[in-house]
């Protein structure tokens, strides 16, 4: 794969993994909660957004300040460096 495609793939994976984790956690949290059927999808969406965001931020902080190896929690151990044309991966 060329550098731009590799960076694109890395950014997609590192975006989708927190969304999937957030959705799974939201589903597990919401399983024991009985709600009005009209409110349930809204709560699921809000919990997914909250848990996805918290997961991503927590992993990025750990990856930055503890060890880059923790990037695997986002699907790939190395954060994408190349996002625009003309940049080189390090």
N, C-alpha and C positions, 0 to 999 in steps of 0.2 A: 504494500500500500504506500502511496505517496504521503508526504508529511502532512499536507492539508487534510487529506481523507482520514489519516490516523488521528489527528487532533479533533476532527469532527466526530468520529466514532467515540473517542474518549469522552468528549463533552456530552454526547448523547447518553452513554452508559452511566456517567457520573450524575446525570440529571434524573434518569429513570429509576435507578436503584433507590434513592431516597423516597421517591413517590410510591414505589412498590412497598417499601418498608412501612411508610406512613399509612398506606391503605390497609396493610395486614394488621398493624397495631390498632388502628381505628376500628377495624372489624372485630378484633378480639376484645377491645374495651367496650364496644357497643353491644356485644352479645348478651350481656346480662341486664341491659337497660330496656325497660318497657316504655315505649313512647307513643304518642299520637302518630299514626301512619303518615300523616302529611309532614310532620316534623323530622321523622327518622332520616330521610335522605339528606336533609340540611345538616343534621348533626354529623352524619357520616362524612359529608364533604368537609365540614369545618374541622373535624378531628383529623382527617387525612391531611389537610393543609397544615394544621398545627404540628402534627407528628413528623411530617415530611420535612418541614422547615427546621424544627428542632434537631432532628437526626442529622440533616445536612450540616447545619452550623456546628453541632457538637463534633462531628467527624472531621470537619475542616479545621477546627481549633486543635483537636488532637493531632491531626496530620501535620499541622504547622508547628506546634510547640512541643510535641512529644516525639513523634517519629513519622517520617513520610510513609513508612510501611503500613500505617493504619489507613492509608488511602484505599486499601482493599475493601474496606467497609462501604465504599462508594462504588465498588465494582472493578476499579483499576487502582493500582498502587501509585501511579504517577499522574499528577494533574496535567491536563492538556496545557501546553505552552503556546502552541500555534493557533491563533484564531483569525489571523488576517493574512492576506497575500504578502509575500515578501519577508515574512518572519521565519526564523529558523528555530527548530526544536533544539533544546539544550540537553 
